[in-house]
Amino acid sequence: MVAWADGTGYPARGAVRTLSETFVLGDLEVRRLGFGAMRVTGQGVWGEPDDLERALAVLRRVIELDVNLIDTADSYGPEVSENLIAEALYPYPDELVIATKGGYTRPGPGSWEPNGRPGYLRKAAEGSLNRLRVERIDLYQLHTPDDDVPFEESVGALADLQQEGKIRHVGLSNVDVDELEQARAIVDVVSVQNRYNLAHRSSEDVLDHCEKLEIGFIPWFPLDMGHLADEGGALANVARNHGATPAQIALAWLLRRSPVMLPIPGTASIPHLEENVRAAQIELSDEELTEIGQ
């Protein structure tokens, strides 16, 4: 089992263990390992969780573990994740940063339909404000470009909301480098959230561009390892050498991959949450980093 820096195992309930590495999103300092609140909802990211008290306990444990970046979206549930965050954590600790997203509608389980119309995004953001019980959203992200709406119009809606004081910082999700630059011509962008993990690295160019610009890169689905975690593989071997799980090594690899990387692994289990957070204590050598990343 990977230990904390003080040699202990899991921290006691209520105890705080500092995650030392931080990143500044605009003017908000966050620990580089955050929490994704998609999986506290029901099966298929639809409806209420099967065990409400367990979901609330997971969210409260996030704060106890010194994680101060929680990522969510109005489409998770829909609306369920944001409501649970408020129920579990409001009034929020001063340093907690809640990032949410708008731009998808959910007609039913398993269905995700883009909607980047400015009027819809305004309504979505105002709904998130109400559910999260805040006057201003720390980080509001366009969940996805909508092929039926000019990208500049969708981004412009977020810029307007920022000027009105309803959102503090603007982020993007599921974009390429050209779209990032189009958005930056309209509004200051502090983060990009794209799919990125050991098994899927098609956003490598976006990550490198974010690093050059010192923009936070939030990899969604960070624990997808594909066949790399198979017994006898490099990931499994490095995990065994560290007394860790392959998932912990995958997170440690992401943290080493770039200083702007902000993984947000999600879970509905407290033991799994604690396991993920311990990954921030794992120090990979340059050789291990290369071996895993091949």
BAKEDO-648553 format. One line per 5 residues: number of its first residue (from 0); for each residue x, y, z of C-alpha. Coordinates in steps of 0.001 Angstrom, whole numbers, padded with zeros to 6 digits, always signed. Example, Ala and Ser with C-alpha at 12.3 -4.5 7.8 and 13.67 -1.06 7.14 Angstrom:
REM residues 2
0> +012300/-004500/+007800  +013670/-001060/+007140
This chain:
REM residues 294
0> +000000/+000000/+000000  +001346/+003441/-000890  +001825/+005478/+002274  +001433/+009167/+002898  +004544/+011270/+003374
5> +004369/+010789/+007149  +004464/+007004/+006725  +000839/+006360/+007565  -001790/+004687/+005444  -005235/+006196/+004962
10> -005624/+009458/+006890  -008169/+009430/+009671  -011612/+010862/+008988  -011430/+014595/+009490  -007654/+014676/+009113
15> -006087/+016795/+006382  -003107/+015726/+004313  -001720/+018419/+002050  -001378/+017656/-001646  +001695/+019789/-002168
20> +001668/+020457/-005917  -000649/+023232/-007006  -001627/+025088/-010164  -003185/+028516/-010591  -006355/+028661/-012692
25> -006601/+032350/-013452  -006301/+033555/-009876  -007488/+030353/-008171  -004867/+028034/-006697  -005879/+024372/-006816
30> -004237/+021087/-005893  -003215/+019366/-009098  -005230/+016241/-008291  -008925/+017053/-008257  -012190/+015139/-008149
35> -014696/+014488/-010916  -018257/+014368/-009592  -019886/+012588/-012522  -020079/+009184/-010853  -021901/+010252/-007708
40> -025065/+010147/-009827  -027121/+007108/-010815  -026090/+004372/-013209  -025255/+005714/-016643  -024831/+009213/-015180
45> -028611/+009336/-014970  -030835/+010059/-012006  -030194/+009892/-008286  -027495/+007599/-006853  -028570/+004213/-005528
50> -027134/+005153/-002118  -027636/+008854/-001430  -025815/+008883/+001912  -022792/+007172/+000405  -022643/+009730/-002402
55> -022788/+012600/+000095  -020124/+010936/+002229  -017799/+010645/-000779  -018129/+014360/-001496  -017440/+015261/+002127
60> -014405/+012961/+002142  -013028/+014809/-000882  -012697/+017937/+001258  -011226/+016012/+004199  -008501/+014724/+001891
65> -007454/+018285/+001011  -008698/+018105/-002569  -009964/+021567/-003501  -010996/+021225/-007168  -014318/+019537/-007891
70> -015482/+019225/-011493  -019105/+018667/-012424  -021677/+019578/-015116  -025370/+020342/-015352  -025740/+017258/-017582
75> -024569/+014844/-014864  -027844/+013391/-013697  -028900/+015781/-015208  -028610/+018352/-012409  -028098/+015635/-009790
80> -024340/+016073/-009341  -024572/+019818/-008764  -027423/+019378/-006286  -025474/+016755/-004332  -022380/+018957/-004163
85> -024427/+021736/-002609  -026227/+019377/-000234  -022976/+017842/+000964  -020661/+020841/+001097  -022573/+024122/+001297
90> -021503/+026495/+002810  -018272/+025802/+000942  -014750/+026036/+002343  -013078/+029251/+001227  -010448/+027540/-000911
95> -012792/+025104/-002676  -013021/+025644/-006441  -016098/+024209/-008148  -015906/+023885/-011910  -019042/+023095/-013837
100> -020011/+022868/-017507  -022874/+023598/-019883  -023526/+022675/-023477  -025026/+019180/-023419  -028666/+018183/-023027
105> -029763/+014750/-021832  -032972/+013519/-023515  -032554/+010182/-021747  -030063/+007685/-020301  -027058/+007242/-022567
110> -028029/+010217/-024718  -025842/+013337/-024934  -026845/+016062/-027393  -024787/+019252/-027870  -026534/+022581/-027426
115> -024265/+025586/-027780  -026908/+028213/-028461  -026148/+031371/-026468  -029630/+031508/-024958  -029398/+027919/-023807
120> -025921/+028392/-022317  -027144/+031412/-020362  -030076/+029414/-019007  -027757/+026489/-018185  -025287/+028694/-016304
125> -028040/+030378/-014322  -029436/+026965/-013419  -025998/+025896/-012186  -025744/+029053/-010080  -029028/+028173/-008368
130> -028225/+024503/-007822  -024736/+025202/-006478  -026121/+028050/-004329  -023456/+030521/-005424  -023532/+034027/-006849
135> -020627/+033349/-009188  -019293/+030094/-010661  -015532/+029689/-010169  -014900/+028004/-013525  -017566/+027582/-016194
140> -016653/+025385/-019148  -018248/+024994/-022562  -018896/+021253/-022455  -018537/+020721/-026204  -018628/+022654/-029474
145> -021990/+022424/-031244  -021705/+021870/-035006  -025052/+023627/-035472  -023932/+026835/-033741  -020978/+029060/-034687
150> -018280/+028354/-032118  -017652/+032055/-031599  -021281/+032563/-030559  -021072/+029851/-027913  -017836/+031249/-026500
155> -019248/+034771/-026704  -022114/+033723/-024442  -019610/+032671/-021783  -017712/+035941/-022212  -020955/+037833/-021632
160> -021682/+035842/-018486  -018201/+036594/-017220  -018629/+040324/-017835  -021895/+040186/-015890  -020094/+038619/-012923
165> -021932/+035306/-013113  -018802/+033286/-013844  -015265/+033985/-012689  -013230/+032081/-015257  -013926/+030444/-018624
170> -012831/+026986/-019711  -013374/+024767/-022743  -013906/+021057/-023224  -013492/+018708/-026193  -011718/+021256/-028385
175> -008751/+021257/-030745  -005924/+023797/-030945  -007659/+025930/-033569  -010831/+026145/-031463  -008792/+027056/-028413
180> -007193/+029910/-030310  -010558/+031055/-031678  -011878/+031183/-028118  -008824/+033017/-026795  -009460/+035789/-029294
185> -012805/+036358/-027527  -012165/+035646/-023856  -009374/+034611/-021516  -009374/+030796/-021286  -007866/+029266/-018139
190> -008486/+025555/-018780  -009158/+022895/-021389  -010812/+019577/-020546  -010226/+016877/-023177  -010065/+013113/-023132
195> -006496/+012127/-022312  -004962/+009130/-020572  -002340/+006451/-021082  -004487/+004642/-023632  -005786/+007678/-025564
200> -003467/+010591/-026385  -005047/+012157/-029446  -005072/+015513/-027610  -001303/+015545/-027223  -001045/+018691/-029350
205> -003699/+020443/-027264  -001882/+019511/-024061  +001425/+020820/-025430  -000282/+024059/-026496  -001823/+024468/-023045
210> +001565/+023903/-021448  +003114/+026585/-023662  +000366/+029030/-022673  +000252/+027900/-019002  -003411/+026933/-019353
215> -004706/+024153/-017112  -005331/+020844/-018893  -007991/+018674/-017249  -007915/+015120/-018657  -011304/+013429/-018553
220> -011429/+009648/-018248  -007918/+009744/-016715  -007941/+006118/-015551  -008464/+004451/-018927  -005400/+002217/-019239
225> -006497/-000153/-021995  -004263/-003216/-022113  -001353/-001392/-020476  -002367/-002693/-017053  -002309/-006341/-018152
230> -000184/-008638/-015997  +003446/-008546/-017107  +003116/-005161/-018789  +005132/-002061/-017954  +002350/-000431/-015961
235> +001737/-003510/-013834  +005467/-003940/-013217  +005972/-000344/-012110  +002895/-000588/-009891  +004267/-003699/-008220
240> +007628/-001988/-007597  +005863/+000889/-005842  +003397/-001292/-003926  +000655/+000554/-005786  -002194/-000216/-008142
245> -001961/+000323/-011915  -004598/+003057/-011575  -002433/+004925/-009072  +000540/+004705/-011419  -001620/+005948/-014297
250> -002500/+009031/-012255  +001105/+009529/-011176  +002126/+009332/-014841  -000382/+012038/-015759  +000896/+014298/-012985
255> +004464/+013851/-014252  +003501/+014247/-017907  +002986/+018015/-017646  +002963/+020685/-014938  -000389/+021979/-016264
260> -002082/+018565/-015960  -005005/+018487/-013503  -006463/+014960/-013334  -009979/+014659/-011901  -010586/+010937/-011249
265> -014136/+010261/-010128  -015655/+007539/-008026  -018656/+006721/-005847  -016499/+004832/-003332  -014560/+006285/-000403
270> -011821/+003599/-000495  -011368/+004195/-004220  -011257/+007947/-003625  -008572/+007518/-000978  -006621/+005244/-003292
275> -006732/+007846/-006059  -005590/+010657/-003776  -002603/+008625/-002588  -001378/+008567/-006187  -000197/+012155/-005700
280> +002459/+010814/-003304  +004029/+008478/-005879  +007264/+009695/-007424  +008080/+008067/-010744  +011623/+008014/-012070
285> +012436/+009304/-015543  +013005/+005710/-016624  +009631/+004617/-015300  +007944/+007569/-016965  +009440/+006582/-020303
290> +008701/+002894/-019846  +005047/+003484/-019025  +004532/+006058/-021735  +005830/+003982/-024625
